[in-house]
Amino acid sequence: MNNTIFDFIGGTTGDWKIIKSTTLIGESLPKVTHVDKIQSSLINRFEGIWSLKGVISNLRYTEKAEKDKLTAKQEDLGRKKATYAAFIPIRKNEAWWNLAQDERRQIMEKQSRHTHHGMQYLPAIARQLFHSRDIDEPFDFLTWFEFAPEDEPAFNELLSKLRQSEEWEFVDREIDIRMVRV
């Protein structure tokens, strides 16, 4: 297990300039022009308008065969040509969290086919999931994607598939922040 903590800081400076920010459901975040993603700690120090923390943790709904396929096909973040990014904080409702883990897995993989859809867009779209629920943050998950500008239509297609799935019926807060590397 990695347990690396990251801060996502929204403000007037940062490595990523916001192109567009869309609140899809729930409360929005205060408007900012830039986002910085930095490895950090649980200490609450930051300069910016808002800060969201997330932890790289173990894969909770992924079986070994799926993990092996993901690892073999996925590219790392920080690729030179991946100058576009999307930061999508997500919170799921209590009905989701009241399900047992195997019930959540059933919805994610058997019905919504979350990993299957994601695999179709690798290696063009690199991604990292950060868990936030267990560290008392306002979102459950912070999702970070990086891709080349020409791969943005494919990324939008992936999001469309995921957002039409049964899994997304449990989402009660989602913000889609699109950026370009400064």
Sequence and secondary structure as in RCSB ss.txt:
>XXXX:A:sequence
MNNTIFDFIGGTTGDWKIIKSTTLIGESLPKVTHVDKIQSSLINRFEGIWSLKGVISNLRYTEKAEKDKLTAKQE
DLGRKKATYAAFIPIRKNEAWWNLAQDERRQIMEKQSRHTHHGMQYLPAIARQLFHSRDIDEPFDFLTWFEFAPE
DEPAFNELLSKLRQSEEWEFVDREIDIRMVRV
>XXXX:A:secstr
   EEEEEEEES SSEEEEEEEEEES      SEEEEEE  S     SSEEEEEEE   SS  HHHHHHHHHH  
 TT TT  EEEEEEEEE HHHHTS HHHHHIIIIIIS HHHHHHTTTTTSEEEEEE GGGT S SEEEEEEE GG
GHHHHHHHHHHHHTSGGGGGEEEEEEEEEEE 
